[in-house]
Amino acid sequence: MNTITVEALLELAETARTQDTRDTYLWALPWAKVGAYYNFLYLLAEKINPGFIVELGVHHGTGTAHLAAGAPNATVVGIDLDLEDLKLEFRDNIKLWKGDSLAYARKLQGRKYMNDLWGERREVRIDLLFIDTEHTTAQCLAEYRAYLPLMAPGGIILFDDLFMGGMSGVWPAIAEPKVILPDLHAHLGFGAAIIG
């Protein structure tokens, strides 16, 4: 995995906002929504070249698809309680897990190694974690705390919908170097923390 700085995250967010990057990936996702938010997910995955991505809260699967397209050699795990609304076009590097995000963290915590989607044995270290589930401070911080020990050094945790009413306690509780990425997700807020 390539490491990234807070400054580089801001530059990448600016690129996602100002440049139409759809030509680089839209051929793989012809059904997908476009915009700075999804451009950023694709560009970030492409830039850091992660081996293991976990998305908590898949919904339609658009974010999952953009992460998987940006990092075609990564194992991308999408976790959600309900996969009924999924419109995801499956890629070889995506695995969906229907269930509770905290249960999946407990499953990983007991392992030092796992097999990736290609059957190769690898250390359990998450390079990129995207938290977008229940949108409450309690749930978001529980997920953050459960997954933090599973993060690779230099790994990135993305937090979606930070400015929603029930999320006000999340951002002040994050101790790692962090940055709000303005204008990626309109008035709902989007931030990233880099794990040391």
ABEGO torsion letter per residue (X at the ends): XBBBBAAAAAAAAAAAAABBAAAAAAAABAABBBEAAAAAAAAAAAAAGBABBBBBGAEAGAAAAAAAAABAABBBBBBBABAAABABBBBAABBBBBEBAAAAAAAAAABABBBBAAGBBBBBBBABBBBBBAGBAAAAAAAAAAAAAABBBGBBBBBBGAABAAAAAAAAABABBBBBBBGAAEAAEBBBBBBX
